[in-house]
Amino acid sequence: MNNLILKAIAGSSLGAGMPTLNGVSQWIQTEGGNALTIVLVLFSIMYAIRQSWGKLIGFLLLAGLVFFTIGSPDRILSVFSGIGNKIIGG
């Protein structure tokens, strides 16, 4: 009975306007990036106030990598794939 109903919905125009979660995932990625940026700035200010210059430089390098990974995960995955192919020889 359920298959009959699903086939009827899939074959009609009723399923064409159904909402998806594509916009939600993009919104979460955007807001997560904004929240991460705020945290990175706060930690950078904290290290600068404490004059922990070594920790500040290390943190900024790591934070840049994390920020870049969140901003474009497909690009970073292709970079790691290319490195793996060079090491393995594939």
C-alpha positions in Angstrom: 0.0 0.0 0.0 2.8 2.4 0.9 4.7 1.6 -2.4 1.5 2.5 -4.3 1.2 5.8 -2.6 4.9 6.6 -3.1 4.8 5.7 -6.8 1.7 7.9 -7.2 3.5 10.9 -5.5 6.7 10.3 -7.5 4.8 10.1 -10.8 2.8 13.3 -10.2 3.7 16.9 -9.8 3.1 16.7 -6.1 6.6 15.7 -5.3 8.1 18.5 -7.4 7.6 21.2 -4.8 8.7 19.3 -1.8 11.3 21.0 0.4 14.8 19.8 0.6 17.6 20.4 3.2 20.0 21.9 0.7 19.4 25.4 1.9 19.7 24.4 5.6 23.1 22.7 5.1 24.4 25.8 3.2 23.1 28.0 6.1 24.8 25.8 8.7 28.1 25.9 6.8 27.9 29.7 6.5 26.9 30.3 10.2 29.5 27.8 11.3 32.2 29.7 9.4 31.0 32.9 11.0 31.1 31.4 14.5 34.5 30.0 13.9 35.8 33.4 12.6 34.6 35.0 15.9 36.3 32.4 18.0 39.6 32.7 16.0 39.6 36.4 16.4 39.0 36.1 20.2 41.8 33.6 20.7 44.1 35.7 18.6 43.4 38.8 20.7 43.9 36.7 23.9 47.3 35.4 22.7 48.3 39.0 21.6 47.3 40.4 25.0 49.3 37.7 26.8 52.2 38.4 24.4 52.5 34.6 23.6 53.9 35.3 20.2 54.9 31.7 19.5 51.4 30.4 20.4 49.8 33.2 18.4 51.8 32.3 15.2 51.1 28.6 15.6 47.5 29.2 16.3 47.1 31.5 13.3 48.6 28.9 11.0 46.4 26.1 12.3 43.3 28.4 12.3 44.0 29.4 8.7 44.1 25.7 7.7 40.8 25.0 9.6 39.1 28.1 8.2 40.2 27.1 4.7 39.0 23.5 5.2 35.6 24.7 6.3 35.3 27.3 3.5 36.1 24.9 0.7 36.1 21.2 1.8 36.1 19.9 -1.8 39.3 21.8 -2.7 41.1 20.5 0.4 40.0 17.0 -0.3 41.4 17.2 -3.8 44.7 18.5 -2.5 45.0 15.6 0.0 44.0 13.2 -2.8 46.7 14.6 -5.0 49.3 14.2 -2.2 48.2 10.6 -1.6 48.4 9.8 -5.3 52.0 11.2 -5.4 53.0 9.2 -2.4 51.3 5.9 -3.4 51.9 6.4 -7.1 48.3 6.0 -8.2 
